[in-house]
Amino acid sequence: MLLENKVALITGAARGIGRAIALKFAEEGASIAFCDLAMDEVAMKTKSELEALGVKVLAVASDVSSFEGAQGVVDQVMAEFGRIDVLVNNAGITRDNLLVRMTEKEWDDVLRVNLKSAFNYCHATVPVMMRQRGGSIINISSVVGLHGNAGQCNYSASKAGMVALSMSIAKEMGSRGIRANAVAPGFIMTEMTASLPEDVLKKWTSSIPLRRGGTPEEIAKVCCFLASDMSSYVSGQVIAIDGGMGA
């Protein structure tokens, strides 16, 4: 198994892409620690699914935008597992609006949850990886972080920031054996997108060279590669998983 004996910490993993990443990592043998805003019914179901795969699981309710909260989660993971080999910064929200209509709160909320949370968890986890002389950080960005998108100035800015964060960490921490990369999903079929009208789905998918949306599992497979030793010489990169949208 690709991730046997590794410990992965994943933010925002109760549902969607984060859940798919956690399940894939567990299938490959990793012990999983994940946090989400609340340990509700959905989060506990994800925890049970992970445990059913035979791996050790720690689930923590935490506000990822809290600097102190991130350190608290990392401390819990270390107390439970004794190490962190992989960090996946996946937690994120949207508050879409046109720039001239966007409120300060809509801007601040998205940057705080999407980008500040990544800083929080990198800041708390990197010292652990430095002592271990190795680790892999995976930041979940987006194609809109590479190309922008009307009505998503806040989301696009937060996801662009995650790209630069990944590249900077790769340069700072490479000598310590720590790798940092970003993945940039395109149009991914989740519960939210599945409820869109058929004509809207057709319009979006027609602009994708592969003529379909991606799945959370396809994002998870690339993250598994970046988490594993198969990508031991890959750092400071952005991998677009978009069906060719950015080609």
Secondary structure, 3 states (H helix, E strand, C coil): CCCCCCEEEEECCCCHHHHHHHHHHHHCCCEEEEEECCCCHHHHHHHHHHHCCCCCEEEEECCCCCHHHHHHHHHHHHHHHCCCCEEEECCCCCCCECHHHCCHHHHHHHHHHHHHHHHHHHHHHHHHHHHHCCEEEEEECCCHHHHCCCCEHHHHHHHHHHHHHHHHHHHHHHHHCEEEEEEEECCECCHHHHCCCHHHHHHHHHCCCCCCCECHHHHHHHHHHHHCHHHCCCCCCEEEECCCCCC
